[in-house]
Amino acid sequence: MRAIAVTLVVLSHAGITSLEGGYVGVDVFFVISGFLITTLLLKELSRTGTVSLATFYARRATRLLPASTVVLLVTVTAAWLWLPATRFKSISLDAIYATFYGINWRLANEGVQYMNASAEPSPLQHFWSLAVEEQFYLVWPLLLLIFALAFGKRRAPVIITLVLVVAASLTVSVLQTSTSAPWAYFGAHTRAWELAVGALIAVGATRLAGLPRGLAAGMTWAGMAAVIASAFLYNEETPFPGYAALLPVLGAAAIIAGGTSGPSGSAATVLRTWPFQQIGRYSYSWYLWHWPVLMIVPHMLDVEPNVPLNLGLAAGALVLAIGSYHLIENPARNQSWVKAKARRGLAVGLALSCFAALVAQAGAMKPPQLAKGAPAVDTAEAVAGATDPEAELRRIIAASVGTGKLPSNTTPKVQNARKDKPNYYNDRCHLDYLDAAAPNPCLYGDPAGARTVFLFGDSHAAHWFPAVDAVAKERGWKLEVRTKSACNAASVVTFSPGLKRVYSECPTWRAEVLAEIKQAQPYLVVMSSSGNDGNPLVDDAGTRPSGAQLDAAWAAGWDATYKAIKGTRTKLVQIRDTPWPGYNAPECLAEHSDKVSRCVAPAIESIVQPQRQVLVEQNAKRNGVQMIDALPWFCTTDSCPALVGNVLVWRDDDHITTKYSAMLAPLLSARLPK
């Protein structure tokens, strides 16, 4: 079973599209672990009448930590050497959380933040499942010990407790999957029921062994079919775990329960064959190695990952796993000196964890250095002092296409780009996925200004805030900001891959804002939104339009927004979506700081949905909306550099930096109504 579980996970991570749901292999691991560990604990209870917590945790430490510590140290070192320097502090923090089995909570918190949606996964992300297991086993042996002291060898209290855990955890899993998918996916509270199912089978193993042989054999095959089917049926958009986790979990449970009687003709006929036994033996090590290999080696080779390469890397990770098993994992857990006393195992485990954490912290204190060249022209100063700011900016853009080394005066610093957000984010005026309203009025510009201006849209409107705010201050406008992550200004309904459901919070919030603007009758509304299909549109029937229908639906959504806020005194301005470089710009610059020109994006590939933009612009013209095309402020006719003079253009793969936005204030001012 471990062989099936790890193979599904690895092939899914390698990019086999038909096995996108291979992540269910982790759920199989949870059921197996719940069964095996509970079986060992119950045997100890039957033999001694108690549970030695020290011995239990010592065994876990010597079984898991030697191999995981080596993988963690190698990953941190390889990340320092080959991954973009912009990522290292985050990875070192991941390492510390992984070392002490808390990375699942860190990933859950990161996952609900929109600005992390496009970030490349951590090479230590897979440690989350180990964290969930250890958090469960922090509590479960202690409960069994309490039951032994209170009830002796009676199993009824154990069964009742496990049933309650299954019921409560599954309920929370279903509810939270529909509201906050990242917390549901990574949380121990939503996965505990999966381990508890395995534990229940262990408690009832004696009775299950009496099942009719034909029924038991059929259960094993049905269970295997359920596990494999779920891997093929599910994908990245499947709300998971929730109800969907029942299929692989109950499938794994059926295999184990049916196998307790050892019936002939069962799935064990396959699972006991040499290939399955060998892969199962190395499953833990393969699971540990495969993910960092897939995440780091393409950077080492300076190639784009693809399925054939990933399959080769997965095979290489298996070779590493075999070596790791025989040289580290197996010798460490069978070391007689360590096994002789529980406190020795605990001491070894603590020492390994502390050493790994210290190495990660040391790396964070001395992150990789970037190559730096001569200072570049101060773009903001040059544009602000030019008689024709737009012509000056275009000249600097053209000159920046061939930049060599990263300029020493780059601003903001590449390493800090991820945190470079407009200051009103700190005021909590930009709403994230689940936020319903800002905690304050969110007034900027000149709060006492006679004319009111609204900035409205998603994060692609938000990144224009520094420019709009500068213009508002210059002209004495009161600026009211209404922006929400991934919530397009166009009146459409979208599916959120991050939430794994229809983004219902968006149309609710947008309707309130549109009504507010309509009532306020401001002097000006500046709108902008992402033009990409990262959040797919869904229609009233819940289906997804495509092709020309999709473009028409988006244009109609913008048309509905224009009509909802159009007033006799209100001027409407829409800024076309900014170009998308197609890569994370700061990471590219960090990885190629000695040759910045490698981070120049082709202009033709950076314009998102050009045909849709034409339709939207036609609707805007019919509604009297002024459209501002900002493309010449970012690109030549052929190229879009990641650096313009000394200013970093994008803080990630699609949002412009505050410095670049503020620098564009004179150009935007020239286009806005006076």
ChimeraX attribute file (.defattr): number of C-alpha atoms within 10 A of each C-alpha:
attribute: neighborCount
match mode: 1-to-1
recipient: residues
	/A:1	24
	/A:2	23
	/A:3	20
	/A:4	20
	/A:5	26
	/A:6	27
	/A:7	22
	/A:8	25
	/A:9	22
	/A:10	25
	/A:11	21
	/A:12	22
	/A:13	23
	/A:14	24
	/A:15	17
	/A:16	18
	/A:17	14
	/A:18	14
	/A:19	23
	/A:20	24
	/A:21	26
	/A:22	32
	/A:23	24
	/A:24	28
	/A:25	27
	/A:26	21
	/A:27	25
	/A:28	27
	/A:29	27
	/A:30	26
	/A:31	27
	/A:32	26
	/A:33	20
	/A:34	26
	/A:35	24
	/A:36	15
	/A:37	20
	/A:38	24
	/A:39	19
	/A:40	12
	/A:41	21
	/A:42	23
	/A:43	14
	/A:44	14
	/A:45	18
	/A:46	13
	/A:47	10
	/A:48	10
	/A:49	14
	/A:50	20
	/A:51	23
	/A:52	16
	/A:53	15
	/A:54	14
	/A:55	17
	/A:56	18
	/A:57	20
	/A:58	24
	/A:59	18
	/A:60	18
	/A:61	21
	/A:62	26
	/A:63	19
	/A:64	17
	/A:65	22
	/A:66	22
	/A:67	22
	/A:68	25
	/A:69	22
	/A:70	18
	/A:71	19
	/A:72	29
	/A:73	17
	/A:74	14
	/A:75	23
	/A:76	25
	/A:77	17
	/A:78	18
	/A:79	26
	/A:80	23
	/A:81	16
	/A:82	18
	/A:83	25
	/A:84	21
	/A:85	23
	/A:86	23
	/A:87	21
	/A:88	25
	/A:89	20
	/A:90	12
	/A:91	24
	/A:92	29
	/A:93	17
	/A:94	25
	/A:95	30
	/A:96	21
	/A:97	21
	/A:98	26
	/A:99	24
	/A:100	15
	/A:101	20
	/A:102	21
	/A:103	26
	/A:104	26
	/A:105	19
	/A:106	18
	/A:107	21
	/A:108	19
	/A:109	14
	/A:110	15
	/A:111	21
	/A:112	19
	/A:113	15
	/A:114	17
	/A:115	18
	/A:116	14
	/A:117	13
	/A:118	14
	/A:119	14
	/A:120	11
	/A:121	14
	/A:122	20
	/A:123	24
	/A:124	23
	/A:125	18
	/A:126	20
	/A:127	23
	/A:128	23
	/A:129	21
	/A:130	20
	/A:131	23
	/A:132	25
	/A:133	19
	/A:134	17
	/A:135	16
	/A:136	18
	/A:137	21
	/A:138	13
	/A:139	10
	/A:140	19
	/A:141	20
	/A:142	14
	/A:143	15
	/A:144	20
	/A:145	19
	/A:146	14
	/A:147	18
	/A:148	21
	/A:149	13
	/A:150	11
	/A:151	13
	/A:152	14
	/A:153	16
	/A:154	11
	/A:155	15
	/A:156	12
	/A:157	15
	/A:158	19
	/A:159	17
	/A:160	12
	/A:161	14
	/A:162	22
	/A:163	16
	/A:164	14
	/A:165	19
	/A:166	21
	/A:167	14
	/A:168	15
	/A:169	21
	/A:170	23
	/A:171	16
	/A:172	17
	/A:173	28
	/A:174	20
	/A:175	16
	/A:176	20
	/A:177	24
	/A:178	17
	/A:179	15
	/A:180	20
	/A:181	26
	/A:182	24
	/A:183	24
	/A:184	24
	/A:185	23
	/A:186	23
	/A:187	23
	/A:188	24
	/A:189	19
	/A:190	25
	/A:191	26
	/A:192	25
	/A:193	28
	/A:194	29
	/A:195	28
	/A:196	28
	/A:197	24
	/A:198	29
	/A:199	28
	/A:200	24
	/A:201	25
	/A:202	24
	/A:203	20
	/A:204	14
	/A:205	19
	/A:206	12
	/A:207	12
	/A:208	18
	/A:209	17
	/A:210	12
	/A:211	17
	/A:212	12
	/A:213	18
	/A:214	13
	/A:215	12
	/A:216	28
	/A:217	26
	/A:218	19
	/A:219	23
	/A:220	25
	/A:221	18
	/A:222	18
	/A:223	25
	/A:224	21
	/A:225	16
	/A:226	20
	/A:227	27
	/A:228	21
	/A:229	17
	/A:230	24
	/A:231	23
	/A:232	17
	/A:233	13
	/A:234	19
	/A:235	18
	/A:236	13
	/A:237	15
	/A:238	15
	/A:239	21
	/A:240	25
	/A:241	23
	/A:242	23
	/A:243	14
	/A:244	16
	/A:245	22
	/A:246	18
	/A:247	20
	/A:248	26
	/A:249	28
	/A:250	23
	/A:251	26
	/A:252	32
	/A:253	26
	/A:254	22
	/A:255	26
	/A:256	26
	/A:257	28
	/A:258	31
	/A:259	24
	/A:260	20
	/A:261	19
	/A:262	15
	/A:263	21
	/A:264	13
	/A:265	15
	/A:266	21
	/A:267	22
	/A:268	19
	/A:269	10
	/A:270	13
	/A:271	16
	/A:272	13
	/A:273	10
	/A:274	10
	/A:275	12
	/A:276	17
	/A:277	16
	/A:278	14
	/A:279	22
	/A:280	21
	/A:281	16
	/A:282	23
	/A:283	25
	/A:284	20
	/A:285	27
	/A:286	26
	/A:287	22
	/A:288	25
	/A:289	29
	/A:290	26
	/A:291	25
	/A:292	23
	/A:293	19
	/A:294	23
	/A:295	22
	/A:296	19
	/A:297	19
	/A:298	18
	/A:299	18
	/A:300	13
	/A:301	10
	/A:302	11
	/A:303	10
	/A:304	8
	/A:305	17
	/A:306	12
	/A:307	14
	/A:308	12
	/A:309	16
	/A:310	23
	/A:311	18
	/A:312	13
	/A:313	21
	/A:314	24
	/A:315	15
	/A:316	17
	/A:317	23
	/A:318	21
	/A:319	16
	/A:320	18
	/A:321	27
	/A:322	20
	/A:323	14
	/A:324	23
	/A:325	20
	/A:326	12
	/A:327	12
	/A:328	17
	/A:329	24
	/A:330	15
	/A:331	15
	/A:332	21
	/A:333	20
	/A:334	12
	/A:335	12
	/A:336	10
	/A:337	9
	/A:338	19
	/A:339	17
	/A:340	10
	/A:341	13
	/A:342	17
	/A:343	15
	/A:344	16
	/A:345	27
	/A:346	21
	/A:347	15
	/A:348	17
	/A:349	23
	/A:350	17
	/A:351	13
	/A:352	20
	/A:353	21
	/A:354	16
	/A:355	15
	/A:356	23
	/A:357	24
	/A:358	15
	/A:359	18
	/A:360	25
	/A:361	17
	/A:362	12
	/A:363	19
	/A:364	18
	/A:365	11
	/A:366	11
	/A:367	18
	/A:368	20
	/A:369	11
	/A:370	20
	/A:371	16
	/A:372	16
	/A:373	17
	/A:374	11
	/A:375	14
	/A:376	18
	/A:377	17
	/A:378	16
	/A:379	21
	/A:380	20
	/A:381	10
	/A:382	16
	/A:383	22
	/A:384	18
	/A:385	11
	/A:386	12
	/A:387	10
	/A:388	12
	/A:389	20
	/A:390	19
	/A:391	15
	/A:392	16
	/A:393	25
	/A:394	18
	/A:395	14
	/A:396	20
	/A:397	24
	/A:398	19
	/A:399	14
	/A:400	23
	/A:401	24
	/A:402	14
	/A:403	22
	/A:404	17
	/A:405	19
	/A:406	25
	/A:407	22
	/A:408	15
	/A:409	17
	/A:410	20
	/A:411	21
	/A:412	22
	/A:413	17
	/A:414	23
	/A:415	21
	/A:416	12
	/A:417	22
	/A:418	21
	/A:419	12
	/A:420	18
	/A:421	20
	/A:422	19
	/A:423	13
	/A:424	16
	/A:425	12
	/A:426	9
	/A:427	12
	/A:428	15
	/A:429	22
	/A:430	22
	/A:431	22
	/A:432	22
	/A:433	20
	/A:434	17
	/A:435	14
	/A:436	13
	/A:437	16
	/A:438	16
	/A:439	10
	/A:440	9
	/A:441	11
	/A:442	16
	/A:443	18
	/A:444	21
	/A:445	23
	/A:446	19
	/A:447	17
	/A:448	13
	/A:449	16
	/A:450	11
	/A:451	16
	/A:452	23
	/A:453	28
	/A:454	23
	/A:455	23
	/A:456	27
	/A:457	26
	/A:458	25
	/A:459	25
	/A:460	28
	/A:461	29
	/A:462	29
	/A:463	25
	/A:464	27
	/A:465	27
	/A:466	24
	/A:467	21
	/A:468	28
	/A:469	23
	/A:470	23
	/A:471	22
	/A:472	23
	/A:473	16
	/A:474	12
	/A:475	15
	/A:476	17
	/A:477	24
	/A:478	23
	/A:479	28
	/A:480	22
	/A:481	24
	/A:482	26
	/A:483	31
	/A:484	30
	/A:485	22
	/A:486	23
	/A:487	29
	/A:488	28
	/A:489	28
	/A:490	25
	/A:491	23
	/A:492	22
	/A:493	23
	/A:494	24
	/A:495	20
	/A:496	19
	/A:497	18
	/A:498	21
	/A:499	21
	/A:500	19
	/A:501	18
	/A:502	18
	/A:503	23
	/A:504	15
	/A:505	16
	/A:506	24
	/A:507	18
	/A:508	11
	/A:509	18
	/A:510	23
	/A:511	14
	/A:512	12
	/A:513	18
	/A:514	21
	/A:515	12
	/A:516	13
	/A:517	23
	/A:518	16
	/A:519	11
	/A:520	15
	/A:521	18
	/A:522	24
	/A:523	19
	/A:524	21
	/A:525	22
	/A:526	22
	/A:527	27
	/A:528	27
	/A:529	25
	/A:530	25
	/A:531	20
	/A:532	14
	/A:533	12
	/A:534	13
	/A:535	18
	/A:536	16
	/A:537	21
	/A:538	19
	/A:539	13
	/A:540	8
	/A:541	6
	/A:542	12
	/A:543	9
	/A:544	14
	/A:545	16
	/A:546	13
	/A:547	7
	/A:548	10
	/A:549	11
	/A:550	18
	/A:551	20
	/A:552	16
	/A:553	20
	/A:554	22
	/A:555	24
	/A:556	18
	/A:557	18
	/A:558	22
	/A:559	20
	/A:560	16
	/A:561	18
	/A:562	23
	/A:563	12
	/A:564	15
	/A:565	22
	/A:566	20
	/A:567	17
	/A:568	9
	/A:569	10
	/A:570	18
	/A:571	20
	/A:572	24
	/A:573	21
	/A:574	23
	/A:575	18
	/A:576	21
	/A:577	23
	/A:578	26
	/A:579	27
	/A:580	25
	/A:581	25
	/A:582	15
	/A:583	16
	/A:584	20
	/A:585	27
	/A:586	30
	/A:587	24
	/A:588	22
	/A:589	28
	/A:590	24
	/A:591	22
	/A:592	19
	/A:593	24
	/A:594	18
	/A:595	18
	/A:596	23
	/A:597	20
	/A:598	18
	/A:599	26
	/A:600	22
	/A:601	22
	/A:602	18
	/A:603	19
	/A:604	14
	/A:605	15
	/A:606	19
	/A:607	18
	/A:608	17
	/A:609	14
	/A:610	13
	/A:611	10
	/A:612	19
	/A:613	18
	/A:614	13
	/A:615	16
	/A:616	22
	/A:617	20
	/A:618	15
	/A:619	18
	/A:620	20
	/A:621	11
	/A:622	9
	/A:623	14
	/A:624	13
	/A:625	19
	/A:626	18
	/A:627	20
	/A:628	16
	/A:629	13
	/A:630	16
	/A:631	17
	/A:632	16
	/A:633	20
	/A:634	23
	/A:635	24
	/A:636	18
	/A:637	12
	/A:638	13
	/A:639	20
	/A:640	29
	/A:641	29
	/A:642	30
	/A:643	29
	/A:644	29
	/A:645	28
	/A:646	23
	/A:647	24
	/A:648	24
	/A:649	27
	/A:650	30
	/A:651	26
	/A:652	25
	/A:653	18
	/A:654	24
	/A:655	27
	/A:656	24
	/A:657	26
	/A:658	27
	/A:659	21
	/A:660	27
	/A:661	21
	/A:662	21
	/A:663	23
	/A:664	24
	/A:665	23
	/A:666	18
	/A:667	20
	/A:668	22
	/A:669	17
	/A:670	12
	/A:671	13
	/A:672	16
	/A:673	12
	/A:674	6
